[in-house]
């Protein structure tokens, strides 16, 4: 096995469960291959999945393919749907690496060549105008950047790479009192329509207030993020 890139140790890969779609070992290994190896840590916060799904997560944890695993009782599932913002905040906040990369369990990647894409993407996060790096599956085009890339004004956590500090700054700037009170009291997102969209709204406001963009990789036959349900346990 070839030596893994040194920058991988700085990545927290966050698995965001999508409904009853779980993540298999095969799929997780595909994400590792897409990144160039296993990242510094893998994080999963469950939202009250069925026991069979949680057993699958425990198996991955004991194989050390998941490093941080937080599970909720299945009875929490209905409440979790209304409190998705708490789950998403926890996913990002318990990560401990300088960079966080989200992927939703209904997505699967493919890469042929382009071995330095992650190193390149990390470097782009130092550009003054870039808040996150994503793919064309997740964000509508705002305007072209350069060959193979374009800018968007929306950040979709189905697949997004950003600095950990950026995530914390954006969420606390938008809802610090609510977060630090343990998610008790007034959720500012409620006034804008849907409380569970708190993190999305926080990132959108951060982008707008600072005139930032999400830099998106234009997909091609050598680099894709496919939308696919690959395992579901009822």
C-alpha positions in Angstrom: 0.0 0.0 0.0 1.3 3.4 -0.9 2.0 6.0 1.8 -1.0 8.2 2.5 -0.8 11.9 1.9 0.3 13.8 5.1 -2.6 16.3 4.9 -5.2 13.5 5.4 -4.4 13.6 9.1 -5.9 17.1 9.2 -9.3 16.0 7.9 -12.4 15.1 9.9 -14.7 13.1 7.6 -18.3 13.6 8.8 -20.9 10.9 7.8 -24.3 12.5 7.8 -27.0 9.8 7.9 -29.7 10.3 5.4 -33.0 8.7 6.6 -32.8 5.0 6.9 -29.8 4.8 4.4 -26.9 3.5 6.3 -23.3 3.3 5.2 -21.6 0.0 4.5 -17.9 -0.8 4.9 -17.6 -1.1 1.2 -19.0 2.4 0.7 -16.9 3.9 3.4 -13.8 2.4 1.9 -14.8 4.0 -1.4 -14.8 7.4 0.3 -11.4 6.7 1.8 -10.2 5.8 -1.7 -11.7 9.0 -3.1 -9.8 11.0 -0.4 -6.5 9.1 -0.9 -6.7 7.1 2.3 -8.4 7.1 5.7 -8.6 10.6 7.1 -7.5 11.8 10.5 -10.9 10.9 12.0 -14.3 9.7 10.9 -17.3 11.1 12.8 -20.9 9.9 12.8 -23.8 11.3 14.9 -26.8 9.0 14.7 -30.4 10.4 14.7 -32.3 7.5 16.2 -31.8 4.8 13.6 -33.2 1.3 13.9 -31.1 -1.2 15.9 -30.0 -2.9 12.8 -28.5 0.3 11.4 -26.9 1.1 14.7 -25.4 -2.4 14.8 -23.8 -1.7 11.4 -22.3 1.5 12.8 -20.9 -0.3 15.8 -19.3 -2.8 13.5 -17.5 0.0 11.7 -16.5 1.6 15.0 -15.0 -1.6 16.3 -13.1 -2.0 13.0 -11.7 1.5 13.6 -13.3 2.8 10.4 -15.4 5.2 12.4 -13.5 7.0 15.2 -16.3 9.0 16.9 -19.7 7.5 17.1 -22.7 9.0 19.0 -25.9 7.0 19.0 -29.5 7.9 20.0 -32.3 5.6 21.0 -34.6 4.6 18.1 -37.5 6.3 20.1 -35.7 9.7 19.4 -36.2 9.3 15.6 -39.4 11.4 15.3 -38.0 14.2 17.5 -34.7 14.1 15.7 -36.4 15.0 12.4 -37.5 18.3 13.9 -34.1 18.8 15.6 -31.8 18.0 12.7 -29.9 21.3 13.3 -28.8 19.9 16.7 -27.4 16.7 15.0 -25.6 18.7 12.3 -24.1 21.1 14.8 -22.9 18.2 16.9 -21.3 16.6 13.9 -19.2 19.6 13.2 -18.5 20.7 16.8 -17.1 17.3 18.0 -14.7 17.1 15.1 -11.2 18.0 16.2 -9.2 18.3 12.9 -8.5 21.7 11.2 -10.7 20.7 8.2 -14.1 19.1 8.1 -15.6 17.2 5.1 -19.3 16.3 5.2 -20.8 13.5 3.1 -24.4 12.3 3.2 -25.0 8.6 3.1 -27.0 8.8 -0.1 -23.9 9.9 -2.0 -21.1 7.8 -3.4 -17.9 9.2 -5.0 -15.8 8.1 -8.0 -12.3 9.4 -8.9 -9.9 8.2 -11.6 -6.5 9.8 -11.3 -6.5 13.4 -10.0 -4.7 12.2 -6.9 -4.0 15.7 -5.6 -7.6 17.0 -5.7 -7.9 17.1 -1.9 -4.6 18.9 -1.4 -5.7 21.3 -4.1 -9.1 21.9 -2.4 -7.5 22.5 1.0 -5.3 25.1 -0.6 -8.3 26.9 -2.1 -9.8 27.4 1.4 -7.0 29.9 2.0 -8.4 32.1 -0.8 -10.1 35.3 0.5 -13.3 34.6 -1.4 -13.7 30.9 -0.7 -15.8 29.7 2.3 -16.0 26.0 1.3 -15.3 23.6 -1.5 -18.1 21.4 -2.9 -19.2 19.7 -6.2 -21.6 20.5 -9.0 -24.1 18.0 -7.6 -24.7 20.2 -4.5 -24.7 23.8 -5.5 -26.1 25.9 -8.4 -23.6 28.0 -10.4 -23.3 31.7 -9.6 -20.4 32.4 -12.1 -17.4 30.6 -13.5 -14.1 30.5 -11.6 -11.5 28.9 -13.8 -11.3 25.8 -15.9 -13.0 22.9 -14.1 -14.3 25.1 -11.2 -17.2 27.5 -10.6 -18.5 29.6 -7.8 -21.8 29.2 -5.9 -23.5 31.2 -3.2 -25.0 28.2 -1.5 -23.3 25.7 0.8 -24.9 22.2 0.9 -23.6 19.9 3.6 -24.3 16.8 1.5 -20.7 17.2 0.3 -18.7 20.1 1.6 -15.1 20.8 2.7 -14.4 23.7 5.0 -12.2 24.9 7.8 -13.5 23.8 11.3 -13.1 27.3 12.5 -15.3 28.6 9.7 -18.1 26.2 10.7 -17.9 27.3 14.4 -17.7 31.0 13.6 -20.7 30.9 11.3 -23.0 28.9 13.5 -22.1 30.9 16.7 -22.4 34.2 14.9 -25.9 33.3 13.9 -27.2 31.4 17.0 -24.6 31.7 19.8 -27.1 32.3 22.6 -29.3 29.4 21.5 -26.3 27.0 21.1 -24.6 27.9 24.3 -27.9 27.5 26.2 -28.0 23.9 25.1 -30.5 24.5 22.3 -33.0 25.8 24.8 -34.8 29.1 24.1 -35.2 31.0 20.9 -33.9 29.4 17.7 -33.3 32.4 15.3 -34.1 30.1 12.4 -37.7 29.8 13.6 -38.3 33.4 12.6 -37.2 32.6 9.1 -39.5 29.6 8.5 -37.9 26.4 9.8 -35.9 25.8 12.9 -34.2 22.7 11.7 -32.5 24.8 8.9 -30.4 26.7 11.5 -27.0 25.5 10.3 -27.9 26.1 6.6 -29.1 29.6 7.4 -26.0 30.3 9.5 -23.7 29.3 6.6 -25.8 31.3 4.1 -25.7 34.4 6.3 -21.9 34.0 6.7 -21.4 33.8 3.0 -23.6 36.8 2.3 -22.2 39.0 5.0 -18.7 38.5 3.9 -19.3 38.2 0.2 -17.9 34.7 0.1 -18.4 31.8 -2.3 -18.5 28.0 -2.3 -16.0 26.8 -4.9 -17.4 23.9 -6.8 -15.6 21.2 -8.8 -17.2 20.7 -12.2 -17.7 16.9 -12.4 -16.5 14.9 -15.3 -15.9 11.2 -16.1 -12.8 11.2 -13.9 -14.3 12.9 -10.8 -18.0 12.5 -9.7 -20.2 12.5 -6.7 -23.2 10.3 -7.5 -26.6 10.4 -5.9 -27.4 6.8 -5.1 -29.0 4.8 -2.3 -26.6 2.0 -1.7 -28.0 0.3 1.4 -31.2 0.6 3.3 -32.3 -1.2 6.4 -36.0 -1.0 7.2 
